């Protein structure tokens, strides 16, 4: 059963300022948990990113907003079922380009 989702919003050095602004917009507009900025790849993620944890009730509101607000940033959205491998592959979708994850971390 899926109750929560994660959005991983990726950026590079030239996009960092925009990503910081987007992070502020998200935390001000939605009732979510916004993670810290990771300026280096962490876990299975190939680029700098920040994470947003949100409930399934927010999915229909947050995801369309993020689709537009992200501009050129790539975003991984995945369910949180308790199975990290499945969450990041079968229960995942991308806004923008899909990036290769390091699945050996699971």
Long-range contacts (C-beta under 8 A, 24 or more apart in sequence): 1-81, 2-56, 2-79, 2-80, 2-81, 2-91, 3-55, 3-56, 3-80, 4-53, 4-54, 4-55, 4-56, 4-79, 4-80, 5-53, 5-54, 5-55, 5-56, 5-59, 5-77, 5-78, 5-79, 5-80, 6-51, 6-52, 6-53, 6-54, 6-76, 6-77, 6-78, 6-80, 6-87, 7-51, 7-52, 7-54, 7-62, 7-63, 7-66, 7-75, 7-76, 7-77, 8-45, 8-49, 8-50, 8-51, 8-75, 8-76, 8-77, 8-78, 9-49, 9-50, 9-51, 9-52, 9-66, 9-70, 9-73, 9-74, 9-75, 10-45, 10-46, 10-47, 10-48, 10-49, 10-73, 10-74, 10-75, 10-76, 10-99, 11-47, 11-48, 11-49, 11-73, 12-47, 12-48, 13-48, 15-72, 15-73, 16-48, 18-71, 18-73, 19-48, 19-50, 19-73, 22-69, 22-70, 22-73, 23-50, 25-69, 26-52, 26-62, 26-66, 29-65, 30-54, 30-58, 30-61, 30-62, 30-65, 31-58, 32-58, 32-62, 43-102, 43-105, 44-88, 44-101, 44-102, 44-103, 44-105, 44-106, 45-76, 45-99, 45-101, 45-102, 46-99, 46-100, 46-101, 46-102, 47-74, 47-99, 53-80, 63-95, 66-95, 67-95, 70-95, 70-96, 72-96, 74-98, 74-99, 76-101
